[in-house]
């Protein structure tokens, strides 16, 4: 587990770049990273660890998806987002898909307590550029950031060869269909999955019933389903076991 204090965080990454076996990144002095996690102490530890590996990097922090989107709106030059999957108000991969939909240019590296290969593979299917469990060896975080910034997908070495799950049928994988949704449609989808009615959704989003109905119709079309019940069934696998080490 990444140390939960800034002092101990130095144990998470090597003290020198040479010990990682990686070359210095070109333009490292202009590197801009966004750390998204709702635990302040973990963000502090992660920031301290990254600062050791990339001392000239500019670090931004956010404690949730809304705050992350605000930071990305204000800072369009951010090079990489490091995102925890499990945060308050976020279910399954909703946070990942929301950021991907609004900011498709910015790669996302998941840094999570999850250790299940299925969840790691699904994160990649949802558009993540890499996945790093919080319990990693000393050089993994640095290597993951370097490889993702270099345009590669990163998975822990012992899991990188694990095949992604295959789902049959003529439809595109549900992750691809969900990626077609706009940010507002993603919010409506999340509320549908919570069992909320159109009037409740309209109230929470402060829009008219007709607007919600239009969003629901588009969600049905883009997900290639015919009912709200089917929406819930088709997207059920997007939720992963919340007790699996977050």
Buried (B, 14 or more C-beta within 10 A) or exposed (E): EBBEEBEEBBEBBBEEBEEBEBEEBEEBEEBBBBBBBBBEEBBBBBBBBBBBBBEEBBBBBBBBBEBBBEBBEEEEEBBBBBBBBBBEEBBBBBBBBBBBBBBEEBBBBBBBBBBBBBBBBBBBBBBBBBBBBBEBEBBBBBBBBBBBBEEEEBBBEEBEEEEBEEEEEEEBBBBEBBBBBBBBBBBBBBBBBEEBEBEEBBEEBEBEEEBBEBBBEBBBEBBBBEEBEEBBEBBEBBEBEEEBBB
